[in-house]
Amino acid sequence: MKTIYEKYAHLLSSYCLQVKKGDKVFIKSTYLAEPLLQELVKEVCLAGGIPVLDIEIQAQEKIIFDHSEAHQLEWINPLSKYVMEEFDCYLVIRAPFNLYDSQGIDPAKRKISSEARKGLMKTYMERTGSYDLRRSLCQFPTQASAQEAGMGLKEYEDFVFNACNLFYDDPIAEWKKLSKRQESIVEHLNQCTKVHYKGNDIDIHFSTEGRIWINSDGKTNMPSGEVYTAPVENSVNGYVRFSHPSIYMGTLVEDIRLEVKDGEVVKWDAKRGKELLDKVFDIPGARRFGEAAVGTNFNINRFTKNILFDEKIGGTIHMAIGQSYHQCGGKNDSAIHWDMIADMTNGGEIFADGEKVYENGKFLI
């Protein structure tokens, strides 16, 4: 009987990244993920791929920012450039030591680094958008993430593994079933051009003309379970309250409220963390939306303060300020992409070209 990490590694290599002979596979994580990394390196090798690991130490980002000057933050590692331009697969395995290690980093220094990396981000978005670079993001359960989610480690491990369908004998078969269900949804939405989200403190609408809804079925995120698109940049109008908190740049932000006019966020507030919003909205492209999406994974049934899971919660919507996904036809460029989530299970509705297609957290189509 395969161990859970053998199944996890096989899912990542065979289904998510679809590694084949000769593929150069970049894998980024911390050394806390060693049990999964060992199995994953084996799977990549068995598939004929070439695994390359980038392993972080604790508080690495904070140390670099605290002790670097502008010329150091502007430097781009040529290995990073080579990976973005030449590798075939790119996998990030989140395995944090401490989710708040990055708190207190000087925003001005962050801005310098973000601006310097815009070229790398552009290459990454273009190559992942065309699927020339097959990418995925997943989670290795650590004590820090468990505590943040309000769970013990064993409970959190079960949560992560269940969200990824790893308790099934054949996890890949389960993801293929989800893919088939969601395909009918995106086929319908791709025939529409006007979308309207309505709910508690939500009344926001946008155009998707010329854009594509994507069936996110576990190939680019693990776990997944969402359908998403890039709204026409100047078409978003209305207001939205994101009821779920989120962590961005190491800071917890709660009860975000945005007002939008002709695609631009013109007013914002938050119960907690407004200072971060003030800074983020100074970043070029951050006041426009790069994504609109609906979460469909009902194995994820609780909020964990982890966007990889929270944005997929069945019965939620999320919208992201900043960078668009090129595969959707989006055109907004930004150094950031920040997903914000709202619950739709209590009276939430979605209309597509005037037809109600979603109610109380579930699609009607």
SULUR-V743882 format. One record per run of one state. SS is the DSSP state (alpha for helix, beta for strand, coil for the rest). FROM is the first residue (numbers start at 1). TO is the last residue. If there is no record, write none. Layout:
SS_FROM_TO, SS_FROM_TO
This chain:
coil_1_3, alpha_4_16, coil_17_23, beta_24_30, alpha_31_46, coil_47_49, beta_50_56, coil_57_59, alpha_60_66, coil_67_69, alpha_70_74, coil_75_77, alpha_78_86, coil_87_88, beta_89_94, coil_95_106, alpha_107_116, coil_117_117, alpha_118_129, coil_130_133, beta_134_139, coil_140_142, alpha_143_148, coil_149_152, alpha_153_163, coil_164_170, alpha_171_189, coil_190_193, beta_194_199, coil_200_201, beta_202_207, coil_208_213, beta_214_216, coil_217_221, beta_222_222, coil_223_225, beta_226_229, coil_230_236, beta_237_242, coil_243_245, beta_246_248, coil_249_250, beta_251_261, coil_262_263, beta_264_272, coil_273_273, alpha_274_280, coil_281_288, beta_289_295, coil_296_296, beta_297_297, coil_298_306, alpha_307_310, coil_311_312, beta_313_313, coil_314_315, beta_316_322, coil_323_325, alpha_326_328, coil_329_336, beta_337_343, coil_344_348, beta_349_352, coil_353_354, beta_355_359, coil_360_361, beta_362_363, coil_364_365
